Amino acid sequence: MGSTAGAHPQPALSRLRQFRQPGALSVLAVLVVLVIVPLFFMVLASFRPEGLLPLEPGPFTVSSYIEAFTGADFRPIVRDTLLYSGLGVLFALPIAFGFAFLTERTDMPLRNSMYVLMFVPMSTPVFATALGWVLLLGPRGGTVNVYLRMLFGIETGEGPFNIFSMTGLVFVHVLGIIPTMWLFLTAVLRQMDPALEEAALASGASRWQVLRTVTAPLMRPGVAAVGIYFFITGLESLELPLALGPTAGIELLSTKIFFSLLPSADLGVNYGIPAAFGMLGLAMGVLGSLIYIRLVRQTSQFAVITGKGYRPRLISLGRWKYVALGAILLFILVKVVLPFAILLYASFLRFYVPPVLEFAADMRWTLLHYTRLLDYRFFGSYFVNTLIVAVEAATLTMLLVSFIGWLVVRRPSRLTDLINVVAFMPLAIPGVISTLALFLMFVGTPLYGTLILLTLAFVARYLAFGTRLMHSAMLQLHQELEEASQASGANNLQTFLRITLRLLIPAFLSGWLWVLVHAAKDFSVALLLASAGSVLVANIVYESFIGGHFNESAAMLVVLITFNLIFVIAGRKVIGQSIAQ
């Protein structure tokens, strides 16, 4: 009996070694191809002369850096990029924190509904919000401006507001990042035990003193880390600057890279210029990420959660609770309802006319823009392409990060530590830079301009988010069931697929839904990587927009928003059922 009992561990250990090393090495190889190798191609491209691809034979030169960094537009680009990112955080952070505080720590009505309300703007394409506000605050025909000119008797024919300005850019950017920033800050608030605040109140301190001396110091590292993170996301922002920047005469780092990749009539593309600007963006992203990591580490010094369960005492707002709810509903109105309403209105007009009674005779209602969408050659094929890429990206990303989470948590080693580091690297790389790096890696190859490359770009883009999600989910799973599975003769791969992955279904589905919605509404990857054979909805919306066909663009964006909302509602229902089971 003793010899029989002792015979089992050796085969199990052998299976473990056979699975862990090849499996972990395969994952590391995939991550290196998705994250590190493209950066190498970008570095290489930045030192190649005009007309040469990164791996083509020829000399190396620093002329691209000299041309990029000594041009007359270099300082304005850096200045405006920093202004755009910095002012966005400066204005969005207090609002998002206020909303998070009201949600987590007060008795404001409908607090639980906030998680549904805020997911709606998170699933709305940035380009849709931008186009909506062009129709609302355009200097001449913007609906709000038309009404204000009529109300105050302004006869200039323009203004008083102009969405095509740095102020307009920052305004729409702030609206866009508040919902996700709110989600981050609610997590920061949940990590703080309110018992310290209650003790301070019991000792006679006022609410203001508690906020200043207890709450603020405890939350400062976490809030600052959120600010740095969204500063980095501002560096990668392409859609909004692309929608409003050219008309405003404002060029940011992201739009400079985008327009540098467009071939000129005589010279083609000088890949060294966008690569040099990409290196600048990478340096800014890495610097911001180092500060972010340091701040996140500092939050552990302020950790106050113990093993004891606690429920925070909600602050009573009294009659002000309806004012607080009104402020949040006002944000939803400005961020979602007004832009979507004007898009919906414009989508039924042959030509855009502000919704003013005086112009009623000029309104030409039509279903043409929607009937054109039923033409598979015009819209249907691009919609199918978008659906294919979004589903593939969501599935591949979540399978990969689930396996990474399992390796890192269940099979810790130096190799899996390295895998964890590489998987988190995209946090330090602005999305437009990582997409540019993939472009430079595959341009001139058969994979360039295919749906496969678009899918890989989305996997690389959302890798860090998925890894964080599934790593946290794995930490919450006890390994008894996995050990029982292995003891019954199943190998590690069978255990992962049949046991672990099934237990991770709620987190897996949440991540899958998040990636799918974000991939479907993302414009930057499609605009940088798509070709004639891999056009997505984003490409035809953008082409329609820059062509001045706002009504066509509005109809396509209404369909895209509706698609996202249907998936979100259905997905949340499925996730709820999986949790209940």
C-alpha positions as CSV (number, residue, x, y, z in Angstrom):
1,M,0.0,0.0,0.0
2,G,2.8,2.3,0.9
3,S,4.6,1.8,-2.4
4,T,1.3,2.4,-4.3
5,A,0.6,5.6,-2.4
6,G,4.1,6.9,-3.1
7,A,3.8,6.1,-6.8
8,H,1.3,8.8,-7.5
9,P,3.2,12.0,-6.7
10,Q,6.0,11.2,-9.3
11,P,3.7,11.1,-12.4
12,A,1.8,14.1,-11.1
13,L,5.1,16.0,-10.7
14,S,6.2,14.9,-14.1
15,R,3.0,16.1,-15.7
16,L,3.4,19.4,-13.8
17,R,6.9,19.9,-15.2
18,Q,5.9,18.9,-18.7
19,F,3.0,21.3,-18.7
20,R,4.4,24.3,-16.7
21,Q,7.5,25.0,-18.6
22,P,6.3,24.6,-22.2
23,G,3.0,26.3,-21.3
24,A,4.7,29.2,-19.5
25,L,7.3,29.6,-22.2
26,S,4.6,29.6,-24.9
27,V,2.7,32.3,-23.1
28,L,5.9,34.4,-22.7
29,A,6.7,34.0,-26.4
30,V,3.2,35.2,-27.3
31,L,3.5,38.2,-25.0
32,V,7.0,39.1,-26.3
33,V,5.6,39.1,-29.9
34,L,2.6,41.2,-28.9
35,V,4.3,43.7,-26.6
36,I,8.1,43.8,-26.9
37,V,9.0,42.9,-30.5
38,P,6.8,45.7,-32.0
39,L,8.6,48.2,-29.9
40,F,11.9,46.9,-31.3
41,F,10.5,47.5,-34.8
42,M,9.5,51.1,-33.8
43,V,13.0,51.8,-32.5
44,L,14.5,50.4,-35.7
45,A,12.2,52.4,-37.9
46,S,13.1,55.6,-36.1
47,F,16.7,55.2,-37.3
48,R,16.0,54.3,-40.9
49,P,16.2,56.8,-43.7
50,E,13.1,57.9,-45.7
51,G,11.6,55.2,-47.9
52,L,13.0,52.2,-46.1
53,L,11.1,49.7,-44.0
54,P,12.5,48.7,-40.6
55,L,14.2,45.5,-41.8
56,E,15.1,46.6,-45.4
57,P,18.9,46.8,-46.1
58,G,20.3,50.3,-45.9
59,P,22.0,52.8,-43.6
60,F,21.0,54.0,-40.2
61,T,20.5,57.7,-39.4
62,V,19.2,60.1,-36.8
63,S,17.7,62.4,-39.4
64,S,14.2,61.5,-38.4
65,Y,14.8,62.6,-34.9
66,I,16.4,65.8,-36.1
67,E,13.5,66.6,-38.5
68,A,10.8,65.6,-35.9
69,F,12.3,67.4,-32.9
70,T,13.6,70.5,-34.5
71,G,10.5,71.3,-36.6
72,A,8.5,74.4,-36.0
73,D,5.5,72.3,-34.9
74,F,7.4,70.3,-32.2
75,R,6.9,72.6,-29.3
76,P,3.3,73.4,-29.9
77,I,2.6,69.6,-30.3
78,V,4.2,68.8,-26.9
79,R,2.6,71.8,-25.2
80,D,-0.8,71.1,-26.5
81,T,-0.5,67.3,-25.7
82,L,0.5,68.1,-22.1
83,L,-2.3,70.7,-21.8
84,Y,-4.9,68.4,-23.2
85,S,-3.9,65.5,-20.9
86,G,-3.2,67.6,-17.8
87,L,-6.3,69.8,-18.0
88,G,-8.4,66.8,-18.6
89,V,-7.3,65.2,-15.3
90,L,-7.4,68.5,-13.5
91,F,-11.1,69.1,-14.2
92,A,-12.3,65.4,-14.3
93,L,-10.7,64.2,-11.1
94,P,-12.7,66.4,-8.6
95,I,-15.9,65.6,-10.4
96,A,-15.3,61.9,-10.6
97,F,-14.2,61.8,-6.9
98,G,-17.3,63.7,-5.9
99,F,-19.5,61.2,-7.8
100,A,-17.6,58.3,-6.2
101,F,-17.9,59.7,-2.7
102,L,-21.7,60.2,-3.2
103,T,-22.0,56.7,-4.5
104,E,-19.9,54.9,-1.8
105,R,-20.3,57.0,1.3
106,T,-23.6,58.8,1.4
107,D,-27.3,58.0,1.4
108,M,-27.9,59.5,-2.0
109,P,-30.9,57.8,-3.7
110,L,-30.3,55.3,-6.5
111,R,-26.7,54.7,-5.5
112,N,-26.8,51.1,-6.7
113,S,-28.2,52.3,-10.0
114,M,-25.0,54.3,-10.6
115,Y,-23.2,51.2,-11.8
116,V,-25.8,50.8,-14.6
117,L,-26.0,54.5,-15.4
118,M,-22.2,55.0,-15.6
119,F,-21.7,51.9,-17.8
120,V,-23.8,53.6,-20.6
121,P,-21.4,56.4,-21.2
122,M,-18.5,54.0,-20.9
123,S,-19.9,52.0,-23.8
124,T,-20.5,55.1,-26.0
125,P,-17.9,55.7,-28.7
126,V,-15.8,58.8,-28.1
127,F,-16.4,59.8,-31.7
128,A,-20.2,59.7,-31.1
129,T,-19.8,62.2,-28.2
130,A,-17.5,64.4,-30.3
131,L,-19.9,64.5,-33.3
132,G,-22.9,65.1,-30.9
133,W,-21.1,68.1,-29.5
134,V,-20.1,69.4,-32.9
135,L,-23.8,69.5,-33.7
136,L,-24.6,71.1,-30.4
137,L,-21.7,73.6,-30.1
138,G,-20.5,74.1,-33.6
139,P,-19.8,77.8,-33.9
140,R,-22.4,78.4,-36.7
141,G,-25.0,75.7,-36.8
142,G,-24.6,74.2,-33.3
143,T,-28.0,73.9,-31.7
144,V,-27.0,75.4,-28.4
145,N,-25.3,78.4,-30.1
146,V,-28.3,79.0,-32.3
147,Y,-30.7,79.1,-29.3
148,L,-28.3,81.4,-27.3
149,R,-28.0,83.8,-30.2
150,M,-31.8,83.9,-30.6
151,L,-32.3,84.3,-26.8
152,F,-29.7,87.2,-26.4
153,G,-30.1,88.8,-29.8
154,I,-26.6,88.1,-30.9
155,E,-26.2,88.9,-34.6
156,T,-22.7,87.8,-35.3
157,G,-23.7,84.5,-36.9
158,E,-21.2,82.5,-34.8
159,G,-20.7,81.5,-31.2
160,P,-20.8,82.3,-28.4
161,F,-19.2,78.9,-27.9
162,N,-16.8,77.1,-30.2
163,I,-16.3,73.4,-29.8
164,F,-13.3,73.6,-32.3
165,S,-10.9,74.9,-29.7
166,M,-8.7,73.7,-26.9
167,T,-11.5,74.5,-24.5
168,G,-13.9,72.4,-26.5
169,L,-11.4,69.5,-26.8
170,V,-10.8,69.5,-23.0
171,F,-14.5,69.8,-22.3
172,V,-15.4,66.7,-24.3
173,H,-12.3,64.8,-23.0
174,V,-13.4,65.5,-19.4
175,L,-16.9,64.2,-20.2
176,G,-15.3,61.0,-21.6
177,I,-13.0,60.1,-18.8
178,I,-15.2,60.8,-15.8
179,P,-17.2,57.5,-15.9
180,T,-14.1,55.2,-15.9
181,M,-12.3,57.5,-13.5
182,W,-15.4,57.2,-11.2
183,L,-15.1,53.4,-11.3
184,F,-11.4,53.6,-10.3
185,L,-12.1,56.0,-7.4
186,T,-15.0,53.9,-6.0
187,A,-12.5,51.1,-5.6
188,V,-10.1,53.5,-3.8
189,L,-12.9,54.5,-1.4
190,R,-13.8,50.9,-0.7
191,Q,-10.3,50.1,0.4
192,M,-10.4,52.6,3.2
193,D,-11.9,51.6,6.6
194,P,-14.2,54.4,7.7
195,A,-13.6,53.4,11.3
196,L,-10.7,55.9,11.4
197,E,-13.0,58.7,10.3
198,E,-15.6,57.7,12.9
199,A,-13.0,57.6,15.6
200,A,-11.9,61.2,14.7
201,L,-15.5,62.3,14.7
202,A,-16.0,60.7,18.1
203,S,-13.0,62.6,19.5
204,G,-14.7,65.9,18.6
205,A,-13.3,66.7,15.1
206,S,-15.6,68.4,12.6
207,R,-16.5,66.8,9.3
208,W,-14.1,69.3,7.5
209,Q,-11.2,68.4,9.9
210,V,-11.8,64.7,9.4
211,L,-11.8,65.2,5.7
212,R,-8.6,67.2,5.8
213,T,-6.6,65.3,8.4
214,V,-7.8,61.7,8.0
215,T,-9.6,61.0,4.7
216,A,-7.4,63.1,2.4
217,P,-4.0,61.7,3.6
218,L,-5.3,58.1,3.4
219,M,-6.6,58.6,-0.1
220,R,-3.9,60.8,-1.5
221,P,-1.7,58.1,-3.1
222,G,-4.6,56.2,-4.6
223,V,-6.3,59.3,-6.0
224,A,-2.9,60.6,-7.4
225,A,-2.3,57.2,-9.0
226,V,-5.7,57.4,-10.7
227,G,-4.8,60.9,-11.9
228,I,-1.5,59.7,-13.4
229,Y,-3.1,56.8,-15.1
230,F,-5.6,59.0,-16.8
231,F,-2.9,61.5,-17.8
232,I,-1.3,58.6,-19.7
233,T,-4.6,57.7,-21.3
234,G,-4.8,61.3,-22.4
235,L,-1.5,60.9,-24.3
236,E,-2.9,58.1,-26.3
237,S,-6.2,59.8,-27.1
238,L,-6.7,59.9,-30.9
239,E,-10.4,59.9,-31.8
240,L,-11.4,63.1,-30.1
241,P,-8.3,65.2,-31.2
242,L,-8.9,63.7,-34.7
243,A,-12.5,64.8,-34.7
244,L,-12.0,68.3,-33.4
245,G,-8.3,69.1,-33.6
246,P,-7.8,69.8,-37.4
247,T,-10.6,72.3,-37.6
248,A,-9.4,73.9,-34.4
249,G,-5.8,74.1,-35.8
250,I,-4.6,72.0,-32.9
251,E,-2.2,69.0,-33.4
252,L,-1.4,66.6,-30.6
253,L,1.1,63.8,-30.5
254,S,-1.4,61.2,-31.5
255,T,-2.8,63.1,-34.5
256,K,0.8,64.0,-35.6
257,I,1.6,60.3,-35.7
258,F,-1.7,59.5,-37.5
259,F,-1.2,62.1,-40.2
260,S,2.5,61.2,-40.6
261,L,1.5,57.7,-41.6
262,L,-0.6,59.0,-44.5
263,P,1.3,58.7,-47.8
264,S,2.1,61.9,-49.7
265,A,1.6,62.2,-53.4
266,D,5.3,62.3,-54.3
267,L,7.3,60.8,-51.4
268,G,5.1,58.0,-49.9
269,V,5.6,57.5,-46.2
270,N,8.7,58.4,-44.2
271,Y,8.2,55.9,-41.4
272,G,11.0,57.4,-39.4
273,I,9.0,60.5,-38.5
274,P,6.0,58.8,-36.8
275,A,8.5,56.3,-35.2
276,A,10.5,59.2,-33.7
277,F,7.3,60.8,-32.3
278,G,6.3,57.3,-31.1
279,M,9.5,57.1,-29.1
280,L,8.7,60.4,-27.5
281,G,5.2,59.2,-26.6
282,L,6.7,56.0,-25.3
283,A,9.1,57.9,-23.1
284,M,6.3,60.0,-21.7
285,G,4.2,56.9,-21.0
286,V,7.0,55.1,-19.3
287,L,7.8,58.1,-17.1
288,G,4.1,58.4,-16.1
289,S,3.9,54.7,-15.4
290,L,6.9,54.7,-13.1
291,I,5.2,57.5,-11.1
292,Y,2.0,55.5,-11.2
293,I,3.6,52.3,-9.9
294,R,5.4,54.3,-7.1
295,L,2.1,55.8,-6.0
296,V,0.3,52.4,-6.1
297,R,3.1,51.0,-3.9
298,Q,2.6,53.9,-1.5
299,T,-1.0,53.0,-1.1
300,S,0.1,49.8,0.7
301,Q,1.6,52.0,3.4
302,F,-1.9,53.5,4.0
303,A,-3.7,50.1,3.9
304,V,-6.2,50.1,6.8
305,I,-8.4,47.1,5.8
306,T,-8.2,44.3,8.4
307,G,-9.7,40.8,8.4
308,K,-12.7,42.2,10.3
309,G,-15.9,42.8,8.3
310,Y,-17.2,46.4,8.4
311,R,-19.9,48.4,6.9
312,P,-19.2,52.1,6.4
313,R,-21.6,54.5,8.1
314,L,-23.3,56.4,5.3
315,I,-23.3,60.1,5.6
316,S,-26.8,61.6,5.7
317,L,-27.2,64.3,3.1
318,G,-30.7,65.3,4.2
319,R,-32.4,67.5,1.7
320,W,-29.2,67.8,-0.3
321,K,-29.3,64.1,-1.4
322,Y,-31.7,65.1,-4.2
323,V,-29.4,67.9,-5.2
324,A,-26.5,65.3,-5.3
325,L,-28.6,62.9,-7.4
326,G,-29.6,65.8,-9.7
327,A,-25.9,66.7,-10.3
328,I,-25.2,63.1,-11.4
329,L,-28.3,63.0,-13.6
330,L,-27.2,66.3,-15.1
331,F,-23.8,64.7,-16.0
332,I,-25.6,61.8,-17.7
333,L,-27.8,64.3,-19.6
334,V,-24.7,66.2,-20.8
335,K,-22.5,63.2,-21.5
336,V,-25.1,60.8,-23.0
337,V,-28.6,62.1,-23.5
338,L,-27.9,65.4,-25.3
339,P,-25.3,64.1,-27.8
340,F,-27.3,60.9,-28.5
341,A,-30.5,62.9,-28.9
342,I,-29.0,65.2,-31.5
343,L,-27.3,62.3,-33.3
344,L,-30.7,60.5,-33.5
345,Y,-32.4,63.7,-34.7
346,A,-29.7,64.3,-37.4
347,S,-29.8,60.7,-38.6
348,F,-33.4,61.3,-39.8
349,L,-32.6,64.4,-41.8
350,R,-31.3,64.6,-45.4
351,F,-29.3,67.6,-44.5
352,Y,-28.6,68.9,-40.9
353,V,-30.7,71.8,-39.8
354,P,-30.7,72.9,-36.1
355,P,-33.9,71.7,-34.3
356,V,-35.4,75.2,-34.1
357,L,-39.0,76.1,-35.1
358,E,-37.9,78.8,-37.4
359,F,-36.0,76.3,-39.5
360,A,-38.9,73.7,-39.6
361,A,-39.6,74.4,-43.3
362,D,-36.0,73.5,-44.2
363,M,-36.2,70.1,-42.4
364,R,-36.2,67.2,-44.9
365,W,-37.0,64.0,-43.0
366,T,-35.7,60.8,-44.5
367,L,-34.9,57.1,-43.7
368,L,-32.3,57.1,-46.5
369,H,-29.3,57.0,-44.1
370,Y,-30.7,53.9,-42.4
371,T,-31.8,52.1,-45.5
372,R,-28.3,52.5,-46.8
373,L,-27.1,50.7,-43.8
374,L,-29.1,47.6,-44.9
375,D,-26.9,47.4,-48.0
376,Y,-24.3,44.8,-47.2
377,R,-21.8,46.3,-49.6
378,F,-21.9,49.7,-47.9
379,F,-22.3,49.0,-44.2
380,G,-23.2,45.4,-43.6
381,S,-19.8,43.9,-44.5
382,Y,-18.0,46.5,-42.3
383,F,-20.4,45.9,-39.4
384,V,-19.7,42.1,-39.7
385,N,-15.9,42.8,-39.8
386,T,-16.3,44.9,-36.6
387,L,-18.3,42.1,-34.9
388,I,-15.8,39.5,-36.0
389,V,-12.8,41.5,-34.7
390,A,-14.5,42.5,-31.4
391,V,-15.6,38.9,-30.6
392,E,-12.2,37.4,-31.6
393,A,-10.3,40.0,-29.6
394,A,-12.5,39.6,-26.5
395,T,-12.2,35.8,-26.6
396,L,-8.5,35.6,-27.3
397,T,-7.7,38.2,-24.7
398,M,-9.7,36.6,-21.9
399,L,-8.4,33.1,-22.7
400,L,-4.8,34.4,-22.7
401,V,-5.1,36.4,-19.5
402,S,-7.0,33.6,-17.7
403,F,-4.1,31.3,-18.4
404,I,-1.6,34.0,-17.3
405,G,-3.5,34.6,-14.1
406,W,-3.5,30.8,-13.4
407,L,0.2,30.5,-14.1
408,V,1.1,33.5,-11.9
409,V,-1.0,32.6,-9.0
410,R,-0.8,28.8,-9.0
411,R,2.6,28.2,-10.5
412,P,4.8,31.0,-9.1
413,S,8.4,31.1,-10.3
414,R,10.9,33.5,-11.9
415,L,9.4,32.6,-15.3
416,T,5.9,33.4,-14.3
417,D,7.0,36.6,-12.5
418,L,8.6,37.7,-15.9
419,I,5.3,36.8,-17.6
420,N,3.4,39.0,-15.2
421,V,5.8,41.9,-15.8
422,V,5.5,41.7,-19.6
423,A,1.7,41.4,-19.4
424,F,1.5,44.6,-17.4
425,M,3.9,46.5,-19.8
426,P,1.0,47.8,-22.0
427,L,0.0,50.0,-19.0
428,A,3.2,52.0,-19.7
429,I,2.6,52.2,-23.5
430,P,0.0,54.6,-24.8
431,G,-2.4,52.7,-27.1
432,V,-1.7,54.8,-30.2
433,I,2.1,54.0,-29.7
434,S,1.5,50.2,-29.3
435,T,-0.7,50.3,-32.4
436,L,1.9,52.3,-34.3
437,A,4.6,49.7,-33.3
438,L,2.4,46.9,-34.6
439,F,1.9,48.8,-37.8
440,L,5.7,49.2,-38.3
441,M,6.3,45.5,-37.5
442,F,3.8,44.2,-40.0
443,V,3.8,46.8,-42.8
444,G,4.9,45.2,-46.0
445,T,4.0,41.7,-44.8
446,P,1.0,39.6,-45.8
447,L,-0.5,40.1,-42.3
448,Y,-0.7,43.9,-42.7
449,G,-4.2,45.2,-43.3
450,T,-6.0,42.0,-42.3
451,L,-8.6,41.4,-39.6
452,I,-6.1,39.1,-37.9
453,L,-3.7,42.0,-37.3
454,L,-6.6,44.2,-36.0
455,T,-7.5,41.4,-33.6
456,L,-3.9,41.1,-32.4
457,A,-3.8,44.9,-31.9
458,F,-6.8,44.8,-29.6
459,V,-5.5,41.8,-27.7
460,A,-2.2,43.8,-27.1
461,R,-4.2,46.9,-26.1
462,Y,-6.4,45.3,-23.5
463,L,-3.9,42.7,-22.2
464,A,-3.0,44.6,-19.1
465,F,-6.7,45.2,-18.1
466,G,-7.6,41.5,-18.5
467,T,-4.5,40.4,-16.6
468,R,-5.4,42.6,-13.6
469,L,-9.0,41.3,-13.7
470,M,-8.2,37.6,-13.9
471,H,-5.2,37.8,-11.5
472,S,-7.6,39.2,-8.8
473,A,-10.2,36.6,-9.6
474,M,-7.7,33.7,-9.3
475,L,-6.6,35.0,-5.9
476,Q,-10.2,34.5,-4.7
477,L,-10.3,30.8,-5.8
478,H,-9.2,28.1,-3.4
479,Q,-7.1,25.4,-5.1
480,E,-8.8,22.4,-3.3
481,L,-10.9,21.6,-6.4
482,E,-7.8,21.7,-8.7
483,E,-5.9,19.5,-6.3
484,A,-8.8,17.0,-6.2
485,S,-8.9,17.0,-10.0
486,Q,-5.2,16.3,-10.3
487,A,-5.5,13.6,-7.6
488,S,-8.2,11.9,-9.7
489,G,-5.8,11.6,-12.6
490,A,-6.5,14.8,-14.7
491,N,-3.5,16.6,-16.0
492,N,-2.9,20.3,-15.5
493,L,-4.4,21.4,-18.8
494,Q,-7.5,19.4,-18.2
495,T,-7.8,20.8,-14.7
496,F,-7.4,24.4,-16.0
497,L,-10.0,24.0,-18.7
498,R,-12.6,21.9,-16.8
499,I,-12.3,23.2,-13.3
500,T,-10.5,26.6,-13.0
501,L,-11.9,28.2,-16.1
502,R,-15.5,27.2,-15.2
503,L,-15.0,28.7,-11.7
504,L,-13.8,31.9,-13.4
505,I,-16.8,32.3,-15.7
506,P,-18.3,35.4,-14.0
507,A,-15.0,37.3,-14.1
508,F,-14.2,35.9,-17.6
509,L,-17.6,37.0,-18.9
510,S,-17.2,40.5,-17.3
511,G,-13.8,40.9,-19.0
512,W,-15.1,39.5,-22.3
513,L,-17.9,41.9,-22.3
514,W,-15.7,44.9,-21.4
515,V,-13.1,44.1,-24.2
516,L,-15.9,43.4,-26.8
517,V,-17.6,46.7,-26.1
518,H,-14.4,48.7,-26.1
519,A,-13.0,47.0,-29.3
520,A,-16.3,47.7,-31.1
521,K,-16.3,51.4,-30.2
522,D,-12.5,52.0,-30.6
523,F,-11.5,54.1,-33.6
524,S,-7.7,54.4,-33.2
525,V,-6.8,50.8,-34.0
526,A,-9.0,50.7,-37.1
527,L,-7.8,54.1,-38.4
528,L,-4.1,53.1,-38.0
529,L,-4.2,49.5,-39.2
530,A,-7.2,48.8,-41.4
531,S,-6.8,48.6,-45.2
532,A,-9.3,48.2,-48.1
533,G,-9.8,44.5,-47.2
534,S,-10.3,45.0,-43.4
535,V,-12.5,48.1,-43.1
536,L,-14.4,48.5,-39.9
537,V,-17.4,50.7,-39.0
538,A,-14.9,53.2,-37.5
539,N,-13.3,53.7,-40.9
540,I,-16.5,54.6,-42.7
541,V,-17.8,56.8,-39.9
542,Y,-14.5,58.7,-40.0
543,E,-14.5,59.0,-43.8
544,S,-18.1,60.2,-43.7
545,F,-17.3,62.7,-40.9
546,I,-14.3,64.3,-42.6
547,G,-16.4,64.5,-45.9
548,G,-18.9,66.6,-44.1
549,H,-21.7,63.9,-44.2
550,F,-22.7,64.3,-40.6
551,N,-26.1,62.8,-41.1
552,E,-24.7,59.6,-42.4
553,S,-22.1,59.5,-39.6
554,A,-24.9,60.0,-37.1
555,A,-27.0,57.1,-38.4
556,M,-24.0,54.7,-38.2
557,L,-23.1,55.9,-34.7
558,V,-26.7,55.4,-33.5
559,V,-26.5,51.8,-34.8
560,L,-23.1,51.2,-33.1
561,I,-24.3,52.7,-29.8
562,T,-27.5,50.6,-29.9
563,F,-25.4,47.5,-30.7
564,N,-23.1,48.1,-27.7
565,L,-26.0,48.8,-25.3
566,I,-27.8,45.6,-26.4
567,F,-24.6,43.6,-25.7
568,V,-24.1,45.3,-22.4
569,I,-27.7,44.6,-21.2
570,A,-27.7,41.0,-22.4
571,G,-24.2,40.4,-21.1
572,R,-24.9,41.8,-17.6
573,K,-28.0,39.5,-17.5
574,V,-25.9,36.4,-18.5
575,I,-23.3,37.3,-15.9
576,G,-25.9,37.7,-13.2
577,Q,-27.3,34.3,-14.0
578,S,-23.8,32.7,-13.9
579,I,-23.1,34.3,-10.5
580,A,-26.5,33.0,-9.2
581,Q,-25.7,29.5,-10.3
